[in-house]
Every structure is written in structure tokens, then in C-alpha cells.
Amino acid sequence: MQQDNIFNLDYINPKIMLRVVIKNFWVIILAAVSVFMISTAVGEMLYKPQYVSSATFAINAKNTASTNSLQVTKQLAQVFGDIFQSDVLKNLIKNDLEIDKLSDTISTEVIPETNLMKVNVTSSSPESAYRTMNSAVANYRNVSDYVYRDAIFEMLKAPNVPVEPDSSGISLKTRLLLTLLVAVAAAAAIVIIYIFGDTIQTIAAARDKIDGEMFSVIPHEEKYASSKNQKTSILIGNPLTSFQFTESYHSLSAKLDYRLKKNAYKVILVSSAAENEGKSTVSANLALALADRQRKVLLVGCDFKKPAVRKIFDLPKEEIEDLCSYIEDGDLTEEYHFSQAKNIYIADSQTGIHSTQKIIYSDALVKFIEIQKSKFDYIILDTPPMLLTSDAEALSKVADASLLVVKQDYITAGGINDCIDRLNVNSNSFMGYVINNFEQFGKQENISVTHGHSNHSSHRHRS
């Protein structure tokens, strides 16, 4: 068995991972938009406008033999660039402008493949940039004549007064790049959380992480719409149900039938860790599959807070004798009238009740189940989710065996194993778990069921 949360490619279903990213795409968009807006706001808050005044000069050597030499031009440009940024020239500018400190920045750049050099003065105000540039142009000869006399430094473009600032805070390109990086980081975070979420995404993960026998794998099946344009429950025997889906239940019923007969069991409890894992649909289809094997099956809806069995078979509540009322009355001498759907018998409640303890722990419910044992080959108890209520644990004491429905990529392995522990303690025989709503990706996984892991008891997975 693998250690908890160890990265293993066999535990990851890329199809589901992509779906998770798409489902949480709003998080990525929200993060990206937030960063774009924040960077824009911060840029505007911290932004100090900068104005640039420029002048362009042509550099030529007095030696005509080297006039057209770009190499000589580059050397001369370097000399004059150093002159414009020298402390000597800056002191002359300060004296000329009668200031104590020169806050403006002087820079030079050579226009590639030419003998032209551009001088820029950057300042927080356009007037200051222009005055400093004029002073630099007026005073550079006072320095250059002492440094280099073999060059002609001719102004081609006089200094200009800048009208608009040269920059506008954090550039759009920078903000877009930052936004893209944050979007990628958000997507990566979602993927990492998904990978280490410890849910059961593949058959390999189920075998390695769940402490019990994999009893069956039920493939994903799209719900079909009824004549009222409403999606109905997926039941075997319906012409629209796929062959693979139907066969998975026939295989499950064959294995379960063999185990139950071998141990002389009649009552099997079906539960799940959480809601919406499909336990009621599994219970219903299992009952139908066992009935197809010529077994007389009773399906009892024991989720008294949220009765679901009659809804799966689309039975009006008026056609159901309320099981809650029948058990609460406590008079079992009067026979309960079962409803029938297809080839199975059904006992369910018309509406849900708030408090179920009085019924779950009543002697009348235990006696009701005992009475039905003589009338049916098998009794399937559809019970509430185990992480929401203790009803399933209480009912497991009157069941001969139990199955746990595990929906793919829904509950952590730790949560599943907690439920299995509780079933092992309270039920006579925990048979194993059923992987439900399983979606395959890429190569076919080996979904043949096994008899569990001998070392499960020494490796516990907690959420």
C-alpha cells in the first residue's frame, strides 16, 4: 500500500483534472483580473511622471581617412558619452542654472550603424529637462576641448521642450505579463490541490488507499431525459441504458448472490460516506439485478429524512404506504402493503421526517425486518450517508452484510476508511466497496475485483 498523498501518476485521472480546472476557471479569472487591477492602481499611485528633452549630434573625426569609420565613431561616442555624464559637466550645469543639486538625469545613446548620438535629459518637469539640456549643450565644449580635440561634434537636432511624460506608470505589457503569470500560478495551484486532495480518482488509487475489498466498479452513465424533459434515474433494463452499465450490475449481483448464499445472509445494507454518491441508485439497480436472477427482492428505503427509493422508480407518494408511520405505530400484526416496481418490492416513506432516532432504534423496525426475512430471498436497506448521521451504523447491526458506495473523485480516502471502520465495528460482515460513476481515461485500467489487501489493517488513511 502506498503512503498517504504520495504523488503517483497512477492515482491521477487527467480527464477529471481538466474538468476541475474548467470548473474552477472563475478562480483563475478572478485572480488574474484582481492582479491586473491592483497592478494598475499601484502603478498609478506610485507613478511619478518623467519628461525627456533630447538633442541629436553627429560625430565625425577630423582625420578624413577615418571619417566613415563606424568603429572610430563608436569610440568617439563613448568619449562624448562619458563627457556628458561627467561630474565636471554636471558642476558647470549647476553653476549655470544656479542650483545646488542636479536631480535631472543625463544619458546618451548611439543610433546603431550611424555616426549619430542622442543625448537625453530626464526630469520630473518639462521645464527643468529643457533647461538642463540647453545648459549641457552650451557647456559640453568647455570639457570636450580638454579631453578630445580630434573630433567634430555637430548638433543636428536642437533640444525640445517635452509636452507629454515619457512613461505612464507600469506598462500595459508588464501588467499583462504579470496577469498571465498569476493565471498560470492559479491554475497550477488548483492542479496541485487536486493531485494531493487524496480523493479516489483511479482504480489503482482505490486498491492502494481504501481498506477493504473492491467489490465492483460501476461505469459513468449519462442520465437520459423523460417525456417531461426532466432527467430521470438510471436503471438497468431501460432500453437507453448502455450494455456496459447493465453488465456491471449483473456482475455485481452474481458475486453478491454467491457470497450471500454461501454465508446464508439475507439482509444487506448499502450506504455511502456522503450525499450524492449514488447509493440509492446502486441499491435500486442491485435489487433489479438480483431479481433478474430469479430472486425475490425487497428494497427498503431507510433514509427516513430524505426518502429516495420511490423517486428513483417515479412512484407517486400516494401509491406508497408510509413506512415511517407504519413503524411508529408499532403494530406489526397488520401487514405492510409493499409497492412494486418492475420485478422488485419496495417499502419507503412518503415524506421525510426531522428526527429519525425513534424509528432507527425502535424494536418495531428490527422486528419488521425479521418478519420480511421469511418472505424474501434478499432485503436491501438503502441507508443515509454515514458522515452526516449515525443511522447507517445503527442499521448495520440488523443487517447481515454491508456495502459502501464510493463515488469517483468525491470523498477523501481518509473519510472513506473512517466509514469502513465503523461498518466493520457495527455490522456482522462488511463485504466491501463499490466504485460508482467511474470514468475511464486513456488505457483501460484493470477493474477486476480482488479480495482486498492483507496489510490494510496496518495502514490507515485519514483526511
BAPAPA-848955 format. One line per 2 residues: number of its first residue (from 1); their letters; for each residue x, y, z of C-alpha. Coordinates in steps of 0.02 Angstrom, whole numbers, plus 50000, padded with zeros to 5 digits. Example, Ala and Ser with C-alpha at 12.3 -4.5 7.8 and 13.67 -1.06 7.14 Angstrom:
! BAPAPA-848955
1> as> 50615,49775,50390; 50684,49947,50357 .
//
This chain:
! BAPAPA-848955
1> mq> 50000,50000,50000; 50060,50175,49958 .
3> qd> 50092,50310,50085; 49964,50449,50102 .
5> ni> 49968,50589,49973; 50121,50520,49883 .
7> fn> 50125,50586,49705; 50087,50440,49590 .
9> ld> 50033,50458,49409; 49928,50300,49427 .
11> yi> 49819,50394,49552; 49779,50538,49433 .
13> np> 49642,50547,49303; 49688,50689,49182 .
15> ki> 49510,50699,49116; 49442,50738,49288 .
17> ml> 49589,50854,49324; 49548,50956,49168 .
19> rv> 49366,50962,49221; 49417,51026,49392 .
21> vi> 49520,51166,49312; 49375,51214,49199 .
23> kn> 49253,51207,49345; 49366,51325,49443 .
25> fw> 49407,51434,49294; 49317,51578,49380 .
27> vi> 49451,51571,49516; 49587,51589,49384 .
29> il> 49496,51734,49300; 49463,51819,49467 .
31> aa> 49645,51805,49519; 49707,51870,49351 .
33> vs> 49584,52017,49344; 49623,52062,49526 .
35> vf> 49810,52067,49492; 49786,52170,49335 .
37> mi> 49678,52296,49428; 49793,52301,49580 .
39> st> 49949,52324,49473; 49862,52464,49378 .
41> av> 49809,52550,49539; 49979,52531,49621 .
43> ge> 50064,52594,49464; 49955,52749,49464 .
45> ml> 49986,52778,49650; 50174,52760,49637 .
47> yk> 50190,52838,49465; 50293,52996,49450 .
49> pq> 50287,53073,49276; 50455,53089,49190 .
51> yv> 50489,53210,49047; 50631,53190,48923 .
53> ss> 50714,53326,48822; 50826,53264,48681 .
55> at> 50957,53328,48560; 51043,53235,48418 .
57> fa> 51226,53256,48370; 51333,53196,48226 .
59> in> 51510,53139,48269; 51650,53146,48142 .
61> ak> 51835,53127,48159; 51942,53270,48096 .
63> nt> 52053,53143,48010; 51963,53119,47844 .
65> as> 52035,52945,47825; 51930,52888,47968 .
67> tn> 51777,52995,47938; 51671,52849,47877 .
69> sl> 51737,52725,48002; 51595,52666,48115 .
71> qv> 51723,52593,48233; 51802,52763,48260 .
73> tk> 51629,52838,48280; 51588,52715,48418 .
75> ql> 51748,52759,48508; 51711,52945,48492 .
77> aq> 51532,52918,48551; 51598,52831,48705 .
79> vf> 51711,52978,48743; 51574,53107,48720 .
81> gd> 51452,52998,48817; 51571,52999,48964 .
83> if> 51589,53188,48947; 51401,53216,48959 .
85> qs> 51390,53110,49116; 51548,53177,49197 .
87> dv> 51548,53268,49362; 51643,53413,49281 .
89> lk> 51500,53447,49160; 51370,53424,49296 .
91> nl> 51458,53555,49403; 51460,53676,49256 .
93> ik> 51272,53646,49232; 51237,53679,49417 .
95> nd> 51335,53841,49411; 51249,53891,49251 .
97> le> 51074,53856,49321; 51122,53921,49494 .
99> id> 51064,53763,49585; 51146,53664,49725 .
101> kl> 51097,53491,49665; 51065,53420,49493 .
103> sd> 50919,53300,49509; 50895,53277,49321 .
105> ti> 50973,53126,49236; 51083,53139,49081 .
107> st> 51101,52988,48967; 51171,52955,48794 .
109> ev> 51140,52826,48661; 51220,52793,48492 .
111> ip> 51100,52762,48347; 51156,52592,48276 .
113> et> 51253,52589,48113; 51266,52779,48108 .
115> nl> 51381,52916,48170; 51237,52994,48268 .
117> mk> 51222,53008,48455; 51067,53056,48552 .
119> vn> 51078,53146,48719; 50930,53137,48838 .
121> vt> 50890,53232,48996; 50755,53156,49106 .
123> ss> 50668,53262,49237; 50508,53269,49338 .
125> sp> 50460,53431,49250; 50470,53478,49064 .
127> es> 50544,53648,49101; 50685,53576,49205 .
129> ay> 50725,53445,49073; 50736,53579,48938 .
131> rt> 50843,53699,49042; 50965,53561,49091 .
133> mn> 50980,53503,48910; 51018,53679,48848 .
135> sa> 51148,53702,48984; 51228,53534,48942 .
137> va> 51238,53581,48757; 51310,53751,48799 .
139> ny> 51443,53684,48917; 51499,53518,48843 .
141> rn> 51632,53601,48734; 51713,53675,48888 .
143> vs> 51751,53498,48940; 51772,53408,48774 .
145> dy> 51906,53525,48710; 52016,53471,48856 .
147> vy> 51982,53287,48828; 51974,53260,48641 .
149> rd> 52013,53384,48504; 52017,53271,48352 .
151> ai> 51828,53261,48326; 51689,53368,48258 .
153> fe> 51534,53363,48367; 51391,53444,48270 .
155> ml> 51213,53467,48330; 51083,53404,48206 .
157> ka> 50927,53422,48313; 50910,53556,48445 .
159> pn> 50838,53517,48617; 50649,53511,48627 .
161> vp> 50527,53553,48765; 50439,53389,48811 .
163> ve> 50249,53405,48805; 50198,53235,48874 .
165> pd> 50281,53121,49002; 50390,52985,48930 .
167> ss> 50312,52844,49035; 50141,52804,49105 .
169> gi> 50172,52701,49262; 50181,52511,49247 .
171> sl> 50171,52475,49062; 50024,52379,48989 .
173> kt> 50143,52244,48929; 50211,52220,49105 .
175> rl> 50037,52215,49180; 49977,52088,49052 .
177> ll> 50131,51980,49082; 50103,51986,49270 .
179> tl> 49919,51942,49243; 49965,51793,49136 .
181> lv> 50090,51731,49266; 49960,51743,49404 .
183> av> 49832,51650,49297; 49957,51510,49266 .
185> aa> 50001,51505,49451; 49817,51495,49499 .
187> aa> 49788,51352,49377; 49943,51263,49444 .
189> ai> 49881,51285,49622; 49713,51208,49576 .
191> vi> 49802,51060,49495; 49916,51035,49646 .
193> iy> 49768,51041,49766; 49677,50916,49655 .
195> if> 49826,50797,49645; 49855,50795,49832 .
197> gd> 49670,50800,49877; 49675,50613,49916 .
199> ti> 49511,50575,49829; 49489,50413,49735 .
201> qt> 49516,50453,49552; 49578,50289,49481 .
203> ia> 49564,50103,49512; 49746,50099,49567 .
205> aa> 49711,50231,49698; 49560,50135,49762 .
207> rd> 49658,49974,49779; 49804,50057,49869 .
209> ki> 49712,50180,49980; 49547,50102,50032 .
211> dg> 49547,49975,50172; 49432,49843,50102 .
213> em> 49386,49736,49954; 49340,49818,49790 .
215> fs> 49177,49731,49760; 49130,49808,49593 .
217> vi> 49156,49956,49476; 49003,50045,49405 .
219> ph> 49046,50150,49250; 48985,50326,49222 .
221> ee> 48818,50334,49132; 48737,50490,49063 .
223> ky> 48563,50523,49129; 48426,50521,49000 .
225> as> 48279,50641,48989; 48100,50587,49018 .
227> sk> 47950,50640,48916; 47934,50790,49032 .
229> nq> 48110,50842,48981; 48173,50800,49156 .
231> kt> 48321,50688,49189; 48271,50525,49271 .
233> si> 48366,50395,49372; 48472,50272,49275 .
235> li> 48402,50098,49294; 48455,49936,49211 .
237> gn> 48326,49862,49095; 48290,50031,49015 .
239> pl> 48325,50024,48827; 48427,50185,48839 .
241> ts> 48546,50113,48969; 48714,50057,48899 .
243> fq> 48766,49875,48894; 48923,49910,48997 .
245> ft> 48822,49992,49136; 48695,49849,49141 .
247> es> 48829,49715,49139; 48921,49795,49285 .
249> yh> 48766,49769,49393; 48740,49592,49331 .
251> sl> 48920,49553,49380; 48895,49637,49549 .
253> sa> 48734,49541,49582; 48814,49375,49531 .
255> kl> 48958,49400,49651; 48847,49463,49790 .
257> dy> 48721,49322,49765; 48861,49194,49781 .
259> rl> 48930,49273,49940; 48760,49294,50022 .
261> kk> 48706,49115,49984; 48872,49047,50043 .
263> na> 48853,49133,50212; 48664,49115,50223 .
265> yk> 48644,49305,50226; 48483,49391,50177 .
267> vi> 48491,49573,50233; 48620,49686,50151 .
269> lv> 48646,49868,50198; 48701,49993,50065 .
271> ss> 48772,50161,50119; 48897,50295,50067 .
273> aa> 49009,50420,50154; 48920,50575,50089 .
275> en> 48767,50630,49992; 48757,50623,49802 .
277> eg> 48869,50471,49785; 48730,50370,49704 .
279> ks> 48697,50244,49844; 48509,50242,49814 .
281> tv> 48533,50213,49628; 48657,50074,49666 .
283> sa> 48532,49998,49790; 48392,50004,49661 .
285> nl> 48494,49931,49520; 48567,49797,49632 .
287> al> 48391,49747,49681; 48339,49739,49497 .
289> al> 48492,49638,49450; 48461,49513,49591 .
291> ad> 48279,49499,49536; 48340,49460,49360 .
293> rq> 48423,49308,49439; 48252,49249,49493 .
295> rk> 48272,49310,49671; 48129,49387,49768 .
297> vl> 48198,49555,49825; 48133,49687,49945 .
299> lv> 48209,49862,49934; 48183,49959,50095 .
301> gc> 48209,50148,50098; 48291,50178,50267 .
303> df> 48341,50358,50233; 48194,50423,50332 .
305> kk> 48249,50606,50320; 48262,50606,50131 .
307> pa> 48166,50459,50056; 48236,50424,49882 .
309> vr> 48183,50249,49831; 48007,50293,49770 .
311> ki> 48077,50442,49674; 48202,50331,49583 .
313> fd> 48058,50224,49519; 47949,50377,49491 .
315> lp> 47814,50313,49608; 47687,50442,49670 .
317> ke> 47688,50453,49859; 47503,50408,49861 .
319> ei> 47550,50235,49797; 47672,50208,49941 .
321> ed> 47617,50153,50114; 47714,50267,50229 .
323> lc> 47846,50160,50314; 47882,50293,50446 .
325> sy> 47702,50292,50505; 47695,50103,50499 .
327> ie> 47848,50083,50610; 47796,50223,50728 .
329> dg> 47626,50140,50755; 47719,49986,50812 .
331> dl> 47575,49870,50767; 47656,49741,50654 .
333> te> 47509,49623,50662; 47435,49721,50520 .
335> ey> 47530,49680,50362; 47628,49815,50271 .
337> hf> 47573,49838,50091; 47725,49839,49979 .
339> sq> 47733,49935,49816; 47801,49851,49662 .
341> ak> 47915,49922,49528; 47967,49811,49385 .
343> ni> 48005,49645,49470; 48051,49702,49646 .
345> yi> 47955,49751,49803; 47976,49920,49885 .
347> ad> 47950,49989,50061; 47978,50175,50079 .
349> sq> 47912,50332,50162; 47802,50462,50081 .
351> tg> 47893,50612,50155; 48046,50642,50260 .
353> ih> 48046,50668,50448; 48160,50780,50551 .
355> st> 48208,50660,50691; 48243,50479,50644 .
357> qk> 48312,50411,50807; 48144,50347,50869 .
359> ii> 48122,50241,50712; 48303,50188,50685 .
361> ys> 48323,50122,50862; 48147,50052,50879 .
363> da> 48113,49868,50910; 47973,49882,50781 .
365> lv> 48097,49913,50639; 48205,49766,50692 .
367> kf> 48050,49655,50703; 47989,49718,50534 .
369> ie> 48150,49665,50450; 48148,49497,50540 .
371> iq> 47972,49464,50479; 48019,49501,50298 .
373> ks> 48165,49379,50301; 48044,49234,50287 .
375> kf> 47956,49314,50138; 48102,49371,50030 .
377> dy> 48264,49299,49967; 48355,49463,49995 .
379> ii> 48319,49627,50083; 48419,49781,50031 .
381> ld> 48423,49927,50154; 48456,50096,50072 .
383> tp> 48527,50197,50218; 48581,50379,50245 .
385> pm> 48760,50441,50215; 48875,50394,50357 .
387> ll> 48967,50560,50376; 48802,50652,50403 .
389> ts> 48714,50538,50525; 48739,50381,50630 .
391> da> 48582,50298,50560; 48680,50181,50446 .
393> ea> 48787,50122,50592; 48632,50082,50694 .
395> ls> 48550,49991,50549; 48708,49893,50512 .
397> kv> 48677,49795,50672; 48519,49719,50599 .
399> ad> 48598,49685,50429; 48689,49526,50385 .
401> as> 48814,49616,50273; 48854,49791,50210 .
403> ll> 48920,49879,50054; 48991,50054,50042 .
405> vv> 48965,50156,49883; 49116,50263,49838 .
407> kq> 49093,50393,49703; 49246,50429,49597 .
409> dy> 49340,50588,49647; 49217,50638,49782 .
411> it> 49273,50592,49959; 49449,50577,50029 .
413> ag> 49521,50405,50063; 49528,50451,50247 .
415> gi> 49342,50487,50254; 49301,50326,50162 .
417> nd> 49410,50222,50278; 49328,50302,50431 .
419> ci> 49160,50241,50368; 49230,50067,50333 .
421> dr> 49300,50060,50510; 49128,50100,50581 .
423> ln> 49044,49968,50472; 49174,49840,50523 .
425> vn> 49139,49875,50706; 48949,49875,50696 .
427> sn> 48899,49759,50554; 48909,49571,50552 .
429> sf> 49005,49571,50388; 49073,49715,50287 .
431> mg> 49077,49645,50110; 49174,49784,50025 .
433> yv> 49153,49944,49925; 49081,49985,49754 .
435> in> 49166,50118,49647; 49023,50217,49570 .
437> nf> 49012,50338,49423; 49185,50286,49363 .
439> eq> 49255,50373,49210; 49398,50292,49117 .
441> fg> 49541,50391,49039; 49669,50328,48914 .
443> kq> 49718,50147,48926; 49593,50030,49006 .
445> en> 49627,50004,49191; 49615,49831,49264 .
447> is> 49448,49837,49353; 49441,49655,49402 .
449> vt> 49392,49642,49585; 49509,49567,49712 .
451> hg> 49494,49504,49889; 49571,49659,49967 .
453> hs> 49740,49687,50047; 49806,49582,50187 .
455> nh> 49901,49731,50257; 49757,49853,50262 .
457> ss> 49741,49849,50448; 49915,49920,50473 .
459> hr> 49894,50065,50351; 49762,50192,50394 .
461> hr> 49716,50339,50286; 49647,50490,50371 .
463> s> 49582,50650,50295 .
//
